[in-house]
Amino acid sequence: MKSLFFRKIIWAVNAFDDVKIQAQAAFVVGALTRATGAEVIPTHVLNPPYTRKKRDGAEGWEVASKATAEKQLKDLSTRSEIGNITSAVVLCNRSNSTRASVRCLTDYAEDQEADVIVVATHARAGVPRVFAGSFAETLVLNSTIPVITVNPESKPRERVSKILFPTTFQSRFRESFERVIQLAKSLDASVTLLYKEPFVSAYHMTEEIYRYIAQESVGREKRAKEWQDWANHYGVATALHLDNTPGYLINEIENHARANDFDLIAMATEADSVSAAIVGSATRQIMRTAPCAV
């Protein structure tokens, strides 16, 4: 089992964004570093417009823009009053694409052996999000390092004390579960493992399907209890919330998180195409609307 200790946090910041967009993320970063003593590196990826073709003065523009970004990050760091924060780092992406910007950031985070990347989202939806693209969503789906996203509507608190982990209790999620438990222990937080039976149209429900769901429910409850016992033995208070009534996962996660004042929703994404399309979609929706960090 891999260890997950918070020694270094990359705080991914758009230095030219509205300060209000970064405020919630700063609060989460502060809560994490207060609990763990981790070092925080504010990091901005500069995307110069001159990269599409060479132009006179491009080098000067980069120097000026980099200096401005560094000043903005320094001001933000001072206002945030986060302990253990280092000098700001400005990276340059010269290919001028969101994916390349993400790669630039993740390469740096890997070189620094960072334990987590924290990033604010704009919670865009619909056409504006499609045209503008989403740095945070691209980061989540491509980073090998855990990513914590914070949308402008979330309400972070002084510390992360309650973590919600939606799961199906299948073996492929076991490693992610253990990493969440390690995270919880480092933050002295409790964990709730949530399962929601997926909605299936009545048209597709047959006697065989009902029988399969019943059999799966028995096995799932047994695995859930084993996971819970393992986590409790590891020293993390862990509860179960198993809802076998067919419904919608997104609604269940949001409602449960909001009703029980969770500080963090931990979700796992998968690499295989079918699961990524389903779980990845859920993760993206939760990122935009969750009442807490994800």
C-alpha positions in Angstrom: 0.0 0.0 0.0 1.4 3.4 -1.0 1.9 6.0 1.7 0.2 9.4 1.3 1.8 12.0 3.6 1.2 15.7 3.2 4.7 17.2 2.9 4.2 19.4 -0.2 1.1 21.0 -1.7 1.1 22.6 -5.2 -1.5 25.5 -5.1 -2.4 26.0 -8.7 -3.4 29.6 -9.1 -4.5 31.7 -12.1 -2.6 34.9 -11.1 -4.8 37.0 -13.3 -8.1 35.7 -12.0 -10.5 37.6 -9.7 -9.2 37.3 -6.1 -12.6 36.1 -5.0 -12.2 32.9 -7.2 -9.1 32.0 -5.3 -10.4 32.8 -1.8 -12.1 29.5 -1.2 -9.1 27.5 -2.5 -6.8 29.5 -0.2 -9.1 28.5 2.8 -8.8 24.8 1.9 -5.0 25.1 1.4 -4.7 26.8 4.8 -6.8 24.0 6.5 -4.6 21.3 4.9 -1.3 22.9 5.9 -2.4 23.8 9.4 -3.3 20.1 10.0 -0.2 18.6 8.4 2.6 21.3 8.4 2.9 20.7 4.6 4.9 23.2 2.5 2.8 25.2 0.0 4.0 26.2 -3.4 1.8 28.8 -5.2 2.2 28.0 -8.9 0.9 29.8 -12.1 1.2 28.5 -15.6 1.7 31.4 -18.0 0.2 31.1 -21.5 1.7 33.9 -23.6 -0.4 34.8 -26.7 2.7 35.2 -28.8 3.4 31.4 -28.9 1.3 30.9 -31.9 3.8 32.6 -34.1 7.0 34.6 -33.5 6.6 38.3 -33.0 8.9 41.1 -32.2 8.9 41.9 -28.5 7.7 38.5 -27.5 10.5 37.9 -25.1 9.9 41.2 -23.4 6.2 40.4 -23.1 7.1 37.1 -21.4 9.4 38.8 -18.9 6.8 41.5 -18.1 4.0 39.0 -17.8 6.0 36.7 -15.6 7.0 39.6 -13.3 3.3 40.6 -13.0 2.2 37.1 -12.2 4.8 36.7 -9.5 3.7 40.0 -7.9 0.0 38.9 -8.1 0.9 35.6 -6.4 3.0 37.2 -3.8 0.1 39.6 -2.9 -2.3 36.6 -2.8 0.0 34.7 -0.6 0.3 37.6 1.8 -3.5 38.1 2.0 -4.1 34.4 2.5 -1.9 34.2 5.6 -1.0 30.6 4.9 1.8 29.1 7.0 4.8 27.3 5.3 4.2 29.0 2.0 7.2 29.4 -0.4 8.0 31.9 -3.1 5.7 31.8 -6.0 6.6 29.8 -9.1 5.6 30.9 -12.6 5.8 28.2 -15.4 5.7 29.0 -19.1 3.6 27.0 -21.5 4.6 28.0 -25.0 2.2 25.7 -26.9 -0.9 27.7 -25.9 -3.4 24.9 -25.1 -5.2 23.8 -21.9 -3.8 20.2 -22.1 -0.3 21.5 -22.5 -0.8 23.9 -19.5 -1.9 20.9 -17.4 1.1 18.9 -18.5 3.4 21.8 -17.7 1.9 21.9 -14.1 1.8 18.1 -13.5 5.4 17.7 -14.8 6.5 20.4 -12.2 4.4 18.8 -9.5 6.0 15.4 -10.2 9.5 16.9 -10.2 8.7 18.4 -6.8 7.3 15.1 -5.5 4.1 16.9 -4.5 1.5 15.0 -2.6 -1.5 17.0 -3.8 -2.5 19.8 -6.2 -5.2 22.2 -5.0 -7.0 24.3 -7.7 -10.0 26.6 -7.8 -12.7 26.1 -10.4 -15.0 28.6 -12.0 -18.0 26.2 -11.8 -18.7 26.9 -15.5 -21.5 25.0 -17.1 -23.0 24.7 -20.6 -21.7 26.6 -23.6 -19.4 29.0 -21.8 -17.5 26.1 -20.2 -17.3 24.2 -23.6 -15.8 27.2 -25.4 -13.6 28.4 -22.5 -12.4 24.9 -21.6 -11.7 23.9 -18.1 -8.2 23.7 -16.7 -9.4 22.1 -13.5 -11.3 19.3 -15.2 -8.5 18.6 -17.6 -6.1 18.5 -14.6 -8.4 16.0 -12.7 -8.6 13.6 -15.7 -4.9 13.7 -16.5 -3.0 14.1 -13.3 -1.2 11.2 -11.6 -1.1 13.2 -8.4 -4.3 13.6 -6.3 -6.2 16.9 -7.1 -8.4 18.8 -4.8 -10.8 21.2 -6.5 -12.7 24.0 -4.9 -15.6 25.7 -6.6 -16.8 29.3 -5.8 -20.0 28.1 -4.1 -18.3 25.7 -1.7 -18.1 26.7 2.0 -14.8 25.4 3.4 -14.2 25.4 7.2 -11.2 25.9 9.4 -10.2 22.2 9.2 -11.1 19.1 7.1 -12.7 16.8 9.7 -15.3 14.9 7.7 -14.6 13.1 4.4 -17.2 11.5 2.1 -16.1 8.7 -0.2 -18.7 7.4 -2.7 -17.8 3.9 -3.9 -19.2 0.6 -5.2 -16.8 -1.4 -3.0 -15.4 -3.2 -6.0 -11.8 -4.3 -5.7 -10.5 -1.8 -8.3 -11.4 1.0 -5.9 -9.6 -0.6 -2.9 -6.3 1.3 -3.5 -8.2 4.6 -3.7 -10.1 3.8 -0.5 -6.9 3.1 1.3 -5.3 6.3 0.1 -8.4 8.2 1.4 -8.1 6.5 4.8 -4.4 7.5 5.0 -5.4 11.1 4.0 -8.1 11.1 6.8 -5.6 9.9 9.3 -3.1 12.6 8.4 -5.9 15.2 8.9 -7.4 13.5 11.9 -10.7 13.3 10.0 -13.5 10.7 9.9 -14.8 9.0 6.8 -18.2 8.0 5.5 -18.3 5.4 2.7 -21.4 6.0 0.5 -23.1 3.7 -1.9 -26.2 4.6 -4.0 -28.0 1.9 -6.1 -28.1 3.2 -9.7 -31.3 4.1 -11.3 -32.6 1.6 -13.9 -35.6 2.3 -16.0 -38.6 0.1 -15.1 -38.7 -1.0 -18.8 -35.3 -2.8 -18.3 -36.2 -4.3 -15.0 -36.7 -8.1 -15.3 -36.9 -10.9 -12.7 -33.3 -11.7 -13.5 -32.2 -8.1 -12.9 -34.0 -8.0 -9.6 -32.4 -11.2 -8.5 -29.0 -10.0 -9.6 -29.4 -6.7 -7.6 -30.4 -8.7 -4.5 -27.3 -11.0 -4.8 -25.0 -8.0 -5.4 -26.5 -6.2 -2.4 -25.6 -9.1 0.0 -22.0 -9.3 -1.3 -21.6 -5.5 -1.3 -22.7 -5.2 2.3 -20.2 -7.8 3.3 -17.4 -6.0 1.5 -18.5 -2.7 2.9 -18.3 -4.0 6.5 -14.8 -5.4 5.8 -13.6 -2.1 4.4 -15.1 -0.3 7.4 -13.5 -2.7 9.9 -10.1 -2.2 8.2 -10.4 1.6 8.3 -11.4 1.6 12.0 -8.6 -0.8 12.9 -6.2 1.6 11.0 -7.4 4.3 13.4 -9.9 6.3 11.3 -13.5 6.5 12.5 -15.4 5.2 9.5 -19.2 5.0 8.9 -21.3 3.4 6.2 -24.2 5.0 4.2 -25.6 2.3 1.9 -28.7 3.3 0.0 -30.2 0.4 -2.0 -33.0 2.4 -3.4 -32.4 3.1 -7.1 -31.7 6.7 -7.8 -29.1 9.2 -9.0 -25.6 9.2 -7.6 -24.9 12.9 -8.2 -28.0 13.9 -6.2 -27.2 11.5 -3.4 -23.6 12.7 -3.0 -24.6 16.4 -3.0 -27.6 16.0 -0.7 -25.6 13.8 1.8 -22.6 16.1 1.8 -24.8 19.2 2.3 -27.0 17.7 5.0 -24.1 16.3 7.0 -21.6 19.2 6.6 -18.8 17.3 4.9 -15.6 19.1 4.3 -14.3 17.0 1.5 -15.7 14.6 -1.1 -13.1 12.1 -2.3 -13.7 10.4 -5.6 -11.8 8.0 -7.8 -11.6 8.0 -11.6 -10.7 5.1 -13.7 -8.7 4.6 -16.9 -10.9 2.1 -18.8 -13.1 3.8 -21.3 -16.5 2.8 -20.1 -15.9 3.5 -16.4 -14.1 6.7 -17.1 -17.1 7.9 -19.1 -19.4 7.2 -16.2 -17.3 8.0 -13.1 -15.5 10.8 -14.9 -18.8 12.4 -15.7 -19.9 12.2 -12.1 -16.7 13.7 -10.9 -17.0 16.6 -13.3 -20.6 17.4 -12.2 -19.7 17.1 -8.5 -16.7 19.4 -9.0 -19.0 22.2 -10.3 -21.8 22.0 -7.7 -20.4 20.4 -4.6 -21.0 22.3 -1.3 -17.4 21.5 -0.3 -14.0 20.7 -1.8 -13.7 17.6 -4.0 
